[in-house]
Amino acid sequence: MNKPFPKILCLIPARKGSKRLADKNIRLINGKPLISWTIESAVQVKSFTKVLVSTDDDRILEIAKTNGIAAPFKRPEEYCQDSTSTFEVVKHGLEFLSEKYNETYDIVVLLQPTSPLRTSESIESAIQLMLSKNATAVVSVTACEHSPLWSNTIEADLSMNHFLRDEVKNKRSQDLPEFFRLNGAIYICKVKDLLEQKTFFVKENIFAYKMTNEESVDIDTELDFIAAEILMKRLNY
């Protein structure tokens, strides 16, 4: 007998304002508010049971509702502080749905609005990886643009003695092992384990979902915003 398909909640967190980039989540990029790109990708993912936006911004609530997304609450101020963790935001969303609507979920997918080039196909593929591996968690990554083996700290006197390890000094970049970094685009975890461990980075049975550098663009600064918009136009988003 086949197991029933898990109930999957997609949560999109979008706090009002931004210290580095004012009103980042509602700023127009390639003709739409930044958050709209994530919302539009999420609604195309057939595996989602529900898509939920968690925000303290009335303007974002309206954008969500216009796109047919659940926005049943305005996030309380206590969950909108600089010190508030992503886990706390997700936990609040899960608890609200449980207490208000008696809804429970098996898996939660976190999609941050700062990854506008992330596609619905990648989200669906990451979910399928989770299911095929029977994973506890899946986190998206992308190849490092520059090898971390060519990086190091620098002393106050600017000395570069021992900056590079001997084994990499005369190697070409293509001869170095491939490294990957977190790209912040997709986080998936079984709800039970997330609540127990309070992190998407569970202790074991966690897998990487690889994404291209282009799809991994993460907007945090004005330069990121400009570069993302240029790339979106070039890739016909």
KEGULO-422688 format. One line per 10 residues: number of its first residue (from 0); for each residue y, x, z of C-alpha. Coordinates in pm, 1 decimal, decimal comma. Example, Ala and Ser with C-alpha at 12.3 -4.5 7.8 and 13.67 -1.06 7.14 Angstrom:
! KEGULO-422688
0 = -450,0/1230,0/780,0  -106,0/1367,0/714,0
! end
This chain:
! KEGULO-422688
0 = 0,0/0,0/0,0  337,5/142,8/-100,1  592,1/211,7/169,1  903,4/-6,4/148,4  1208,6/163,6/0,9  1428,7/291,9/285,8  1755,9/123,8/372,1  2027,8/371,1/277,8  2387,3/357,8/397,2  2653,6/546,6/204,7
10 = 2952,9/628,1/423,8  3281,8/751,6/278,0  3516,0/887,5/548,7  3887,6/887,7/465,9  4136,0/952,6/741,9  4503,6/871,0/691,7  4727,2/1160,9/598,5  4638,8/1527,6/570,6  4792,9/1834,3/729,9  4758,7/2052,5/420,1
20 = 4807,4/1789,9/148,7  5008,3/1477,3/231,7  4825,4/1147,2/168,0  4556,5/1342,4/-11,9  4299,5/1061,7/-29,5  4532,5/817,5/-207,3  4719,2/1067,6/-422,1  4673,5/1003,6/-793,4  4449,6/1250,2/-972,6  4375,7/1200,8/-1340,0
30 = 4517,5/848,7/-1316,6  4341,0/720,4/-1003,4  4368,1/764,7/-625,5  4148,9/1057,0/-520,4  3918,4/836,5/-312,6  3859,7/601,4/-607,0  3654,0/866,6/-786,4  3407,5/882,5/-497,0  3399,6/504,3/-453,7  3332,0/448,2/-824,2
40 = 3048,3/701,5/-822,3  2897,4/550,3/-507,4  2886,8/193,4/-639,6  2680,4/312,0/-937,3  2404,4/450,8/-714,6  2126,6/191,6/-717,1  1948,1/340,6/-415,5  2229,3/247,9/-177,1  2179,3/-58,8/39,7  2547,2/-58,8/134,1
50 = 2856,3/151,9/66,2  3099,0/169,1/358,6  3447,3/319,1/380,8  3559,9/437,3/724,8  3938,4/477,0/743,7  4246,0/416,0/956,6  4466,2/367,7/648,1  4545,7/13,3/529,4  4610,5/143,4/177,9  4261,0/291,6/159,5
60 = 4113,3/-32,1/295,2  4277,6/-215,5/5,6  4145,7/34,5/-248,7  3796,0/-10,0/-105,5  3812,7/-388,6/-115,3  3951,0/-385,0/-470,1  3642,2/-188,6/-571,6  3409,1/-429,8/-391,2  3323,0/-184,0/-113,8  3254,0/-279,8/246,8
70 = 3551,4/-202,0/470,3  3487,6/-432,8/768,0  3690,9/-235,5/1019,5  3991,8/-11,2/1061,0  3869,1/305,8/1224,7  3987,1/326,5/1588,9  4242,6/595,3/1669,4  3999,0/773,7/1899,7  3788,4/857,8/1592,8  4085,0/982,4/1389,2
80 = 4185,7/1290,3/1586,3  4190,0/1646,5/1454,4  3907,9/1717,5/1698,8  3692,8/1425,3/1579,9  3370,5/1547,7/1420,7  3209,7/1404,9/1109,8  2910,4/1310,5/1321,8  3128,5/1096,5/1548,5  3271,3/911,0/1247,4  2924,7/843,2/1104,8
90 = 2789,2/738,8/1445,0  3077,8/495,3/1490,8  3008,4/338,9/1150,0  2638,1/299,9/1224,3  2705,8/150,4/1567,3  2962,2/-94,1/1428,1  2720,7/-226,2/1165,4  2442,6/-253,4/1422,2  2649,6/-432,5/1685,3  2856,3/-654,9/1453,4
100 = 2604,6/-742,9/1182,9  2268,1/-639,7/1330,9  2225,1/-396,9/1040,7  2019,4/-80,7/1080,4  1954,1/195,1/829,9  1686,3/457,9/771,6  1901,1/710,7/588,1  2273,5/782,4/576,8  2453,3/956,1/290,2  2796,0/1106,7/356,5
110 = 3028,9/1138,8/56,6  3364,2/1301,5/124,6  3652,2/1191,5/-103,4  3752,1/1552,1/-168,7  3476,1/1598,0/-430,1  3602,9/1384,6/-720,8  3382,3/1545,9/-986,0  3059,4/1460,1/-804,5  2865,6/1215,4/-1024,2  2649,9/915,3/-941,7
120 = 2363,7/1093,9/-1118,9  2384,9/1384,9/-875,6  2396,7/1151,8/-576,3  2089,4/965,5/-702,1  1906,9/1291,0/-774,0  1980,6/1419,9/-423,9  1837,7/1098,8/-277,3  1525,8/1131,1/-492,4  1485,8/1491,6/-372,0  1505,7/1362,3/-14,8
130 = 1235,0/1103,7/-81,6  1003,5/1327,5/-286,7  1012,5/1600,5/-22,1  989,9/1346,2/260,7  1280,0/1551,6/394,6  1468,3/1499,0/715,2  1791,5/1606,9/546,1  1934,0/1722,7/213,4  2264,3/1907,7/174,1  2433,9/1994,7/-154,5
140 = 2511,0/2354,3/-247,0  2644,3/2549,5/-541,8  2605,0/2908,1/-656,3  2856,3/3149,2/-503,7  3120,5/3241,1/-759,2  3123,6/3596,6/-619,7  2839,9/3766,2/-437,1  2892,4/3786,8/-59,3  2733,3/4131,7/-82,9  3066,9/4244,5/-227,2
150 = 3254,2/4108,9/74,5  3323,2/4245,8/419,9  3581,7/4254,0/695,1  3865,5/4509,1/683,0  3986,5/4708,3/980,2  4348,1/4698,9/1096,4  4413,9/5039,8/936,1  4291,1/4900,7/598,3  4003,8/5148,9/582,5  3726,7/5056,7/339,1
160 = 3477,7/5306,8/472,9  3136,6/5135,6/473,0  3286,8/4827,7/304,9  2989,8/4808,8/68,4  2631,5/4874,4/159,9  2476,8/5168,4/-25,1  2214,8/4953,2/-196,1  2477,7/4744,2/-380,1  2740,0/5006,4/-468,2  2618,6/5075,5/-820,0
170 = 2469,1/4738,4/-905,7  2601,9/4493,5/-1160,5  2668,8/4140,3/-1043,4  2380,5/4008,8/-1255,3  2144,1/4245,5/-1074,5  2229,1/4104,6/-732,0  2032,8/3817,4/-576,2  2181,7/3472,3/-627,8  2355,5/3329,2/-323,2  2450,8/2968,0/-260,9
180 = 2726,6/2810,6/-53,3  2784,4/2464,9/86,1  3003,0/2256,8/-145,6  3074,6/1959,0/83,4  2982,3/1702,9/-182,7  2663,9/1536,6/-52,2  2508,5/1518,7/294,2  2193,2/1311,3/351,7  1996,8/1265,5/673,7  1749,5/1032,0/835,7
190 = 1950,2/825,6/1082,1  1709,9/879,3/1371,5  1728,5/1257,9/1342,0  2104,4/1258,1/1286,2  2162,5/1061,9/1605,8  1923,3/1282,3/1801,5  2052,6/1619,1/1677,6  2415,8/1516,4/1616,0  2434,6/1710,5/1291,2  2327,9/1686,0/927,5
200 = 2198,7/2042,0/967,9  1876,5/1945,6/1139,4  1647,3/2211,2/1279,1  1377,1/2182,6/1012,4  1262,0/2001,2/698,8  1606,9/2030,7/539,0  1644,6/2100,9/167,0  1919,1/2208,8/-73,2  2038,9/2004,8/-368,0  2191,3/2241,5/-624,9
210 = 2506,4/2139,5/-811,7  2720,7/2310,0/-1074,1  3041,2/2488,6/-976,7  3241,6/2237,6/-1180,4  3097,5/1936,5/-999,6  3143,9/2117,3/-668,3  3524,2/2137,1/-681,4  3650,0/2053,5/-331,5  4014,8/1957,0/-284,0  4177,3/2102,1/24,6
220 = 4502,5/2254,7/-101,8  4767,0/2193,3/-368,6  4606,7/2461,9/-584,4  4268,2/2287,1/-554,0  4431,9/1960,1/-658,3  4595,7/2110,2/-966,3  4277,5/2291,6/-1070,9  4064,4/1979,9/-1020,7  4293,4/1765,7/-1235,0  4293,3/2020,5/-1517,0
230 = 3913,9/2038,4/-1503,0  3876,2/1660,0/-1497,7  4089,3/1628,2/-1810,2  3899,5/1904,5/-1986,5  3561,7/1748,6/-1898,3  3681,6/1400,8/-2001,3  3645,9/1235,6/-1661,5
! end
